[in-house]
Amino acid sequence: MSHRVFISFKKEDLSYKNKIVAKLEEKGIQVNHLDEEIRSEDIDYVMQQIRDKWQGSTTVTIFLIGTHSSENEGLDYYGRNHQSFIIRELRSALSDREGNPRDGILGVILPEMEQKVFGGSYICKHCQQTISIVRIDDSTVIREFSKNYYLRSDDCGHFEEDGRFCVLCRYNEFMQDPEKFINQAYEKLGKPIAKYVTYKGIKHEGDY
């Protein structure tokens, strides 16, 4: 399938965004990203504008996970959440409306964040499975991503692939085969886990 993707990123990660755009365009994948400020305190209006103008025709939203992409960034000088734009972009992508269907969500871990996110593995004492340690929490991402990454656990409390809506990969993996991960995120839309997607009622410090 031919995809059009939206990239949600922090300004500190602009160089990575530009490299991804070049790679995707080289492969004939169309790319959108927010390039202007929407001046409104009405979250529903902002989400609708983002969806209509930038995400209305997209199938997958790519969230770049860098050193300034976490919930713990806190508030700016004016008491506004530092992550207000990516919060709104991911909420818009997760919303499912007539004429503007939900996007698949792909998180791309940038190189400087790999050690913070990936922490090796351990053997579960109960099921004896090897469990990878993946830190997707307030120290690494915003809650719109973490809550849809950890959606449905198995009987042992582990989150297997079919219990996660958001897809995760490393930047270098993505650059080697972007279509693989974009397709994986898109395919989640047709999986049973999609009915558990959440974006309403998620609270943030300095919520608007």
C-alpha positions as CSV (number, residue, x, y, z in Angstrom):
1,M,0.0,0.0,0.0
2,S,1.1,3.5,-0.7
3,H,1.3,5.6,2.5
4,R,1.3,9.3,3.4
5,V,2.8,9.8,6.8
6,F,2.8,12.6,9.3
7,I,5.9,13.3,11.4
8,S,5.6,14.6,15.0
9,F,8.9,15.9,16.3
10,K,10.5,18.3,18.7
11,K,12.6,21.2,17.1
12,E,15.7,19.7,18.8
13,D,15.3,16.7,16.5
14,L,14.9,18.6,13.2
15,S,18.0,17.1,11.7
16,Y,16.6,13.6,12.2
17,K,13.3,14.7,10.8
18,N,14.9,16.0,7.7
19,K,16.9,12.8,7.1
20,I,13.7,10.7,7.5
21,V,11.8,13.0,5.1
22,A,14.6,12.6,2.5
23,K,14.6,8.8,2.9
24,L,10.8,8.5,2.6
25,E,10.6,10.8,-0.4
26,E,13.3,8.8,-2.1
27,K,11.0,5.8,-1.7
28,G,8.0,7.7,-3.0
29,I,6.3,8.0,0.4
30,Q,4.6,11.4,0.9
31,V,5.3,13.2,4.2
32,N,3.4,15.9,6.1
33,H,4.5,17.8,9.2
34,L,3.1,20.8,11.1
35,D,4.9,23.9,9.9
36,E,2.8,26.7,11.5
37,E,1.4,27.5,14.9
38,I,-2.4,27.2,15.4
39,R,-3.4,30.0,17.8
40,S,-6.3,28.7,19.8
41,E,-6.9,27.5,23.4
42,D,-9.7,25.3,22.1
43,I,-8.2,21.8,22.1
44,D,-11.0,20.3,20.0
45,Y,-10.5,23.1,17.4
46,V,-6.8,22.6,17.3
47,M,-7.1,18.9,16.9
48,Q,-9.6,19.3,14.1
49,Q,-7.3,21.8,12.3
50,I,-4.4,19.4,12.5
51,R,-6.4,16.5,11.4
52,D,-8.0,18.4,8.5
53,K,-5.0,20.3,7.2
54,W,-2.0,17.9,7.9
55,Q,-3.3,14.5,9.0
56,G,-6.5,14.2,7.1
57,S,-4.9,12.2,4.3
58,T,-2.3,10.3,6.4
59,T,-2.3,6.7,7.2
60,V,0.6,6.6,9.8
61,T,1.9,9.1,12.2
62,I,5.6,8.8,13.1
63,F,6.6,10.1,16.6
64,L,10.3,10.9,16.9
65,I,11.4,9.9,20.4
66,G,14.4,12.1,21.4
67,T,15.8,13.6,24.6
68,H,13.1,16.2,24.7
69,S,10.1,14.1,23.9
70,S,9.1,12.9,27.3
71,E,6.2,13.7,29.7
72,N,8.8,14.9,32.2
73,E,9.7,18.0,30.1
74,G,7.2,19.9,32.3
75,L,6.0,23.4,31.8
76,D,7.4,26.4,30.0
77,Y,7.8,30.0,31.4
78,Y,4.1,30.7,30.9
79,G,2.9,27.5,32.6
80,R,2.1,25.7,29.4
81,N,3.0,22.1,28.8
82,H,6.3,21.9,26.8
83,Q,4.7,19.0,24.8
84,S,1.5,20.7,23.9
85,F,2.1,20.3,20.1
86,I,3.1,16.7,20.1
87,I,0.3,15.9,22.6
88,R,-2.2,17.4,20.2
89,E,-0.6,15.8,17.1
90,L,-0.8,12.3,18.6
91,R,-4.3,12.9,20.0
92,S,-5.4,13.9,16.5
93,A,-3.8,10.9,15.0
94,L,-5.4,8.6,17.5
95,S,-8.9,10.1,17.1
96,D,-11.2,8.1,14.8
97,R,-13.8,10.3,13.0
98,E,-16.0,9.9,9.9
99,G,-13.9,11.1,7.0
100,N,-10.7,11.3,9.1
101,P,-9.9,7.8,10.2
102,R,-7.3,7.0,12.9
103,D,-3.6,6.7,11.9
104,G,-1.3,3.9,12.9
105,I,1.4,5.1,15.3
106,L,5.1,4.4,14.9
107,G,7.6,5.5,17.5
108,V,11.2,5.9,16.3
109,I,13.8,5.9,19.0
110,L,16.6,8.3,18.1
111,P,20.2,7.1,18.8
112,E,20.8,9.1,21.9
113,M,17.7,7.6,23.5
114,E,18.4,3.9,22.9
115,Q,20.2,3.2,26.1
116,K,17.5,4.9,28.1
117,V,14.7,3.0,26.4
118,F,16.2,-0.4,26.0
119,G,17.5,-2.1,29.1
120,G,18.4,-5.7,28.3
121,S,16.2,-8.6,29.3
122,Y,15.2,-11.0,32.2
123,I,13.6,-14.4,32.7
124,C,10.1,-14.2,34.1
125,K,9.9,-16.4,37.2
126,H,6.3,-17.3,36.5
127,C,6.2,-18.1,32.7
128,Q,9.9,-18.6,32.1
129,Q,9.8,-16.4,29.0
130,T,12.7,-14.0,28.2
131,I,11.2,-10.5,28.6
132,S,12.8,-7.5,27.0
133,I,13.1,-4.4,29.2
134,V,11.6,-1.5,27.3
135,R,11.2,1.8,29.2
136,I,8.2,3.5,27.6
137,D,7.0,5.8,30.4
138,D,7.0,9.4,31.5
139,S,10.8,9.6,31.4
140,T,10.9,8.7,27.6
141,V,7.6,9.6,25.9
142,I,4.3,11.4,26.3
143,R,1.4,9.5,27.7
144,E,-0.6,9.4,24.4
145,F,2.2,7.0,23.3
146,S,2.9,5.1,26.4
147,K,-0.8,4.4,27.2
148,N,-1.3,3.0,23.7
149,Y,1.9,1.1,23.7
150,Y,1.0,-0.7,26.9
151,L,-2.7,-1.5,26.3
152,R,-3.5,-5.1,27.1
153,S,-1.3,-7.4,29.1
154,D,-1.3,-11.2,29.1
155,D,-2.1,-13.4,32.1
156,C,1.4,-13.0,33.4
157,G,1.3,-9.2,33.1
158,H,3.5,-8.9,30.0
159,F,2.7,-6.8,27.0
160,E,3.2,-8.9,23.9
161,E,2.9,-7.6,20.3
162,D,-0.9,-8.2,20.2
163,G,-1.4,-6.2,23.3
164,R,0.3,-3.0,21.9
165,F,-1.2,-0.6,19.4
166,C,1.8,1.7,19.0
167,V,4.8,0.2,17.1
168,L,8.4,0.9,18.2
169,C,11.7,0.7,16.4
170,R,15.2,2.1,16.5
171,Y,16.2,5.0,14.1
172,N,18.8,2.9,12.3
173,E,16.4,0.0,11.8
174,F,13.8,2.4,10.4
175,M,16.3,4.0,8.0
176,Q,17.2,0.6,6.6
177,D,13.7,-0.4,5.9
178,P,11.1,2.3,6.6
179,E,8.3,0.6,4.7
180,K,8.5,-2.4,7.0
181,F,7.7,-0.4,10.1
182,I,5.2,1.9,8.5
183,N,3.3,-1.1,7.2
184,Q,3.5,-2.7,10.7
185,A,2.0,0.4,12.3
186,Y,-0.7,0.6,9.6
187,E,-1.7,-3.0,10.0
188,K,-2.4,-2.4,13.7
189,L,-5.5,-0.5,12.6
190,G,-7.1,-3.8,11.5
191,K,-6.1,-5.8,14.6
192,P,-8.3,-6.4,17.7
193,I,-6.1,-4.2,19.8
194,A,-7.3,-1.1,17.9
195,K,-10.6,-1.1,19.7
196,Y,-8.8,-0.4,23.0
197,V,-7.0,2.7,21.7
198,T,-7.3,5.7,24.1
199,Y,-6.6,9.4,24.0
200,K,-9.5,11.0,25.9
201,G,-9.0,11.7,29.6
202,I,-5.2,11.5,29.5
203,K,-3.9,14.1,32.0
204,H,-0.8,16.2,31.7
205,E,0.8,18.8,33.9
206,G,-0.4,22.2,32.9
207,D,-3.3,20.7,30.9
208,Y,-5.1,23.1,28.7
